[in-house]
Amino acid sequence: MENKIQYLLDKMCDKSEEEAYAYADQLAEIGTEEVLDSLIDVLNSENIDNAYLAARALSKIENNNKALEPLLEKIHDHANKNRNGLFVQALEGFDLSDKFVDVLRIYLFGNFKSSNLAKTYLDHVEFDLSPRTIKKAEKHWSHFQNNSDQESDDYAIKKAEVETILNEIKQLFL
């Protein structure tokens, strides 16, 4: 099995391989701890194309919670700000219930694709929330307000959305 996993990893990461996605999917089907760890290593590598494939495979593995933090780190890494849409898309295969603040950060500070995907998660994921979550979210909202062009249409849209979201959450704790 170890040889098969290494073979699939090598094929997935082979630049000349036209079916790299198929190998990523096969790794996801195997889905063992060894595969999970190997894919996390690829996710953390410098090769962005391989990291995308690893994120895709990780999102399809059933017990993938161990990979969520490394994926979020990749998403939040400033070096990936303009190319993290595929990483954010991979979040759909993870339990995001306790990641409200991370998803809000992606919505606020992400590029167009990432922000739109994060908004979908904000609208559809059932988050585990607490007063502490609200405080952290408000901190990021304040940071966004202080570092954005408040005359832009994007700012106005996000202001309306975030204030509605935060007010609805606060109502839960009254």
Residue pairs with C-beta under 8 A, 6 or more apart in sequence:
1 30
1 32
1 34
2 34
4 30
5 27
5 30
5 32
5 34
5 35
5 38
8 23
8 26
8 27
8 30
9 23
9 27
9 38
9 42
11 17
11 19
11 20
11 23
12 20
12 23
12 24
12 27
12 42
12 50
12 53
12 54
12 57
13 20
13 42
13 47
13 50
13 53
14 20
15 49
17 23
20 53
21 53
21 56
23 53
24 53
24 54
24 56
24 57
25 56
25 57
25 60
27 35
27 38
27 39
27 57
28 35
28 56
28 57
28 58
28 59
28 60
28 61
29 60
31 60
31 61
31 62
31 63
35 57
35 61
36 58
36 61
36 63
36 64
36 66
36 67
39 54
39 57
39 58
39 61
39 67
40 54
40 58
40 66
40 67
40 70
42 50
42 51
42 53
42 54
43 51
43 54
43 55
43 58
43 67
43 70
43 71
43 74
44 51
44 70
44 74
45 51
48 80
48 83
51 74
51 87
52 86
52 87
55 71
55 74
55 86
55 87
55 90
56 86
56 90
58 64
58 67
58 71
58 90
58 93
59 90
59 91
59 92
59 93
59 94
60 93
61 67
61 93
64 93
64 94
65 94
65 95
67 94
68 94
68 95
68 99
71 87
71 90
71 91
71 94
72 99
72 102
74 80
74 84
74 87
75 84
75 87
75 88
75 91
75 102
75 106
75 110
75 114
76 102
76 105
76 106
77 84
80 87
81 109
81 110
81 111
82 111
83 111
84 110
84 111
84 114
85 111
85 113
85 114
85 117
88 106
88 110
88 113
88 114
88 117
88 118
89 113
89 117
91 103
91 117
91 121
92 121
96 102
96 103
96 121
96 125
96 127
97 125
97 126
97 127
97 128
98 127
98 128
99 127
100 122
100 127
100 128
100 129
100 133
100 137
101 133
101 136
101 137
101 140
103 118
103 121
103 122
103 125
103 127
104 118
104 122
104 137
104 140
104 141
104 162
104 165
105 140
106 114
106 115
106 117
106 118
107 115
107 118
107 119
107 122
107 158
107 161
107 162
108 115
108 140
108 141
108 144
108 158
108 162
109 144
110 117
110 118
119 161
122 165
127 133
129 169
129 172
131 173
133 169
134 166
134 169
134 170
134 173
137 166
137 169
138 166
141 162
141 166
144 158
144 162
145 159
148 154
148 155
149 155
